[in-house]
Amino acid sequence: MSEFYYTRRIRAIAERTTKLIEDGNKLEKQLQIESSKGSRFSFFL
C-alpha cells in the first residue's frame, strides 16, 4: 500500500517539475525576444 502512495507522490513531483521546466523555457524565449529589441531606457517598467 505504501508503494502505491510513493509512486503517486513521485509521479506528481515529476509532473510539477516538467511543468516548471516548460514554463522556464517559455520565459527564456520571451526574455530573449525582449532583449533583442534593443536597449531602450525607461523609468516606467
GROMACS elastic network, one bead per residue, 0.5 to 0.9 nm:
[ bonds ]
;  ai    aj funct       b0    kb
    1     4     6  0.53321   500
    1     5     6  0.68898   500
    1     6     6  0.88623   500
    2     5     6  0.52215   500
    2     6     6  0.61063   500
    2     7     6  0.86842   500
    3     7     6  0.61957   500
    3     8     6  0.85234   500
    4     7     6  0.53632   500
    4     8     6  0.61968   500
    4     9     6  0.87049   500
    5     9     6  0.60866   500
    5    10     6  0.85471   500
    6     9     6  0.51775   500
    6    10     6  0.61929   500
    6    11     6  0.85816   500
    7    10     6  0.50245   500
    7    11     6  0.60214   500
    7    12     6  0.85569   500
    8    11     6  0.51024   500
    8    12     6  0.62082   500
    8    13     6  0.86695   500
    9    12     6  0.51081   500
    9    13     6  0.61947   500
    9    14     6  0.85950   500
   10    13     6  0.51025   500
   10    14     6  0.61270   500
   10    15     6  0.86406   500
   11    14     6  0.50475   500
   11    15     6  0.61863   500
   11    16     6  0.86780   500
   12    15     6  0.51363   500
   12    16     6  0.62460   500
   12    17     6  0.85606   500
   13    16     6  0.51782   500
   13    17     6  0.60608   500
   13    18     6  0.85644   500
   14    17     6  0.50555   500
   14    18     6  0.60933   500
   14    19     6  0.86130   500
   15    18     6  0.51265   500
   15    19     6  0.62394   500
   15    20     6  0.86693   500
   16    19     6  0.50946   500
   16    20     6  0.61675   500
   16    21     6  0.86540   500
   17    20     6  0.50774   500
   17    21     6  0.62145   500
   17    22     6  0.86387   500
   18    21     6  0.51645   500
   18    22     6  0.62283   500
   18    23     6  0.86456   500
   19    22     6  0.50819   500
   19    23     6  0.61076   500
   19    24     6  0.85009   500
   20    23     6  0.50747   500
   20    24     6  0.60294   500
   20    25     6  0.85698   500
   21    24     6  0.50250   500
   21    25     6  0.61738   500
   21    26     6  0.86789   500
   22    25     6  0.51271   500
   22    26     6  0.62908   500
   22    27     6  0.86602   500
   23    26     6  0.51068   500
   23    27     6  0.61701   500
   23    28     6  0.85941   500
   24    27     6  0.50459   500
   24    28     6  0.60948   500
   24    29     6  0.86812   500
   25    28     6  0.50287   500
   25    29     6  0.63063   500
   25    30     6  0.87175   500
   26    29     6  0.52098   500
   26    30     6  0.63221   500
   26    31     6  0.86879   500
   27    30     6  0.50768   500
   27    31     6  0.61159   500
   27    32     6  0.85917   500
   28    31     6  0.50961   500
   28    32     6  0.61716   500
   28    33     6  0.86752   500
   29    32     6  0.51278   500
   29    33     6  0.62830   500
   29    34     6  0.87156   500
   30    33     6  0.51322   500
   30    34     6  0.62484   500
   30    35     6  0.86057   500
   31    34     6  0.50653   500
   31    35     6  0.59929   500
   31    36     6  0.85257   500
   32    35     6  0.50955   500
   32    36     6  0.61290   500
   32    37     6  0.88444   500
   33    36     6  0.53103   500
   33    37     6  0.67245   500
   34    37     6  0.54241   500
   34    38     6  0.78156   500
   35    38     6  0.61214   500
   35    39     6  0.74615   500
   36    39     6  0.83150   500
   37    40     6  0.83795   500
   41    44     6  0.89296   500
   42    45     6  0.67046   500
